[in-house]
């Protein structure tokens, strides 16, 4: 049996976590939705970080409270989380990795509809230097991936990135 790639491992972890704790994640995103805030990050034993979107930035608020969000996490036995309001739903932050095409990939579980986001396939990353895709998990949950060509790795002389940059440069689809 072939070992899973990092991308496959990340996706499998997201799928397993959402299926394992669907009720808890639904309760947590419902609690977040009931607030006026756009982002939350919390680890047990630390203060809740609350963010509000101001233009294109998520700004950390000093004087904000969302007791229901923490109470829900504790009641659902969720030890830590990072949530961000995105389009018509909520992103649950999971992992970041570098693709074989020298892209930094942000992998999330997403609760909601992503109407204009294509389904992920084997060629998604090879076709576009930057992009987004989704894969259904269960109900209104998807794996959502967003990626950007890693210019900093290219600048550092990473050989994989130099090859990818040449491939993207010579591909007329970009």
C-alpha positions in Angstrom: 0.0 0.0 0.0 1.3 3.4 -1.0 1.9 6.0 1.8 -0.4 9.0 1.7 1.0 12.3 0.5 0.9 15.2 3.0 -2.1 16.6 1.1 -4.0 13.3 1.3 -3.2 13.0 5.0 -4.4 16.6 5.7 -7.7 16.0 3.8 -8.3 12.7 5.5 -7.8 14.3 8.9 -10.3 17.0 8.1 -12.8 14.5 6.9 -12.4 12.3 10.0 -12.6 15.2 12.4 -15.7 16.7 10.8 -17.5 13.3 10.8 -16.3 12.5 14.3 -17.5 15.8 15.8 -20.2 17.0 13.5 -22.6 17.9 16.4 -19.8 19.8 18.2 -18.7 21.7 15.1 -22.3 22.6 14.2 -22.9 23.8 17.8 -19.7 25.9 17.7 -20.4 27.5 14.3 -24.0 28.2 15.4 -22.7 30.0 18.5 -20.2 32.0 16.4 -22.9 32.9 13.9 -25.1 34.3 16.7 -22.4 37.0 17.3 -21.4 40.0 15.3 -17.8 38.9 15.1 -15.8 37.5 12.2 -13.1 35.4 13.8 -12.3 33.4 17.0 -9.3 31.6 18.2 -9.1 29.7 21.5 -7.0 27.1 23.4 -8.2 25.8 26.7 -6.7 27.9 29.5 -6.1 30.9 27.3 -8.3 34.0 26.7 -10.5 33.9 23.6 -9.2 36.0 20.7 -12.0 37.7 18.9 -11.6 39.4 15.5 -13.7 41.8 13.5 -13.4 42.4 9.8 -12.3 45.9 9.0 -11.9 46.3 5.2 -9.8 43.3 4.1 -8.2 42.8 7.6 -9.3 40.8 10.5 -8.5 43.0 13.5 -8.0 41.7 17.0 -10.5 43.3 19.4 -9.3 44.2 22.9 -12.7 44.8 24.6 -14.9 42.0 23.2 -16.6 39.0 24.8 -18.4 35.9 23.4 -19.0 33.7 26.5 -21.4 31.5 24.5 -18.7 30.5 22.0 -16.4 29.3 24.8 -19.2 27.7 26.8 -20.2 25.8 23.6 -16.6 24.6 23.0 -16.3 23.4 26.6 -19.7 21.7 26.5 -18.8 20.0 23.3 -15.3 19.0 24.6 -13.5 21.0 21.9 -10.0 21.8 23.4 -9.0 24.5 20.8 -10.3 26.0 17.6 -9.9 28.8 15.1 -13.0 29.9 13.2 -13.3 32.6 10.5 -16.5 33.9 8.9 -16.1 33.4 5.1 -18.7 34.1 2.4 -22.0 32.7 3.8 -20.5 30.3 6.3 -17.5 29.5 8.7 -14.0 28.2 8.1 -12.5 25.9 10.7 -8.7 26.2 10.3 -6.9 22.9 10.1 -3.5 22.9 8.4 -1.2 24.5 5.9 1.3 22.6 3.7 3.3 23.1 0.5 2.1 21.4 -2.6 4.4 19.6 -5.1 3.8 22.6 -7.4 5.4 25.0 -4.8 2.1 26.4 -3.5 1.3 27.2 0.1 -2.0 25.4 0.6 -4.4 26.4 3.4 -6.8 23.5 4.2 -10.0 24.1 6.1 -13.3 22.5 7.0 -16.1 24.8 5.7 -19.7 24.9 6.9 -21.9 26.6 4.3 -22.3 27.0 0.5 -19.3 27.8 -1.7 -21.3 28.5 -4.9 -18.5 29.8 -7.1 -15.8 27.4 -5.9 -14.9 24.4 -8.2 -14.6 20.9 -7.0 -11.1 19.7 -6.2 -9.5 17.2 -8.6 -6.0 15.8 -9.2 -5.1 18.6 -11.6 -6.4 21.6 -9.6 -2.9 22.6 -8.3 -1.1 21.9 -11.6 -3.5 24.1 -13.6 -3.3 27.3 -11.5 -0.5 28.9 -9.5 -3.2 30.4 -7.2 -6.7 29.1 -6.6 -9.4 27.5 -4.5 -11.4 24.2 -4.6 -13.8 22.2 -2.4 -14.7 18.6 -1.8 -18.0 17.6 0.0 -17.7 15.8 3.3 -21.1 15.4 4.8 -24.2 17.7 5.0 -23.2 21.3 4.5 -19.5 20.6 5.3 -16.7 20.7 2.8 -13.0 20.5 2.6 -12.0 23.9 1.3 -8.5 24.5 0.0 -7.0 27.8 -1.0 -3.5 28.1 -2.5 -0.9 30.6 -3.5 2.3 30.2 -5.4 5.1 30.4 -2.8 7.2 33.3 -4.2 9.3 33.3 -1.0 10.3 29.7 -1.5 11.2 30.4 -5.1 13.3 33.4 -4.0 15.1 31.1 -1.6 16.1 28.9 -4.5 13.9 25.9 -3.7 14.4 23.6 -6.8 10.8 22.3 -6.7 9.6 25.9 -6.9 12.0 26.8 -9.7 10.6 23.9 -11.8 7.0 24.9 -10.9 7.6 28.5 -11.8 8.9 27.5 -15.2 6.0 25.2 -15.8 3.4 27.9 -14.8 5.3 30.4 -17.0 5.2 28.2 -20.0 1.6 27.0 -19.6 -0.8 29.3 -21.6 -3.7 28.6 -19.2 -2.1 31.0 -16.6 
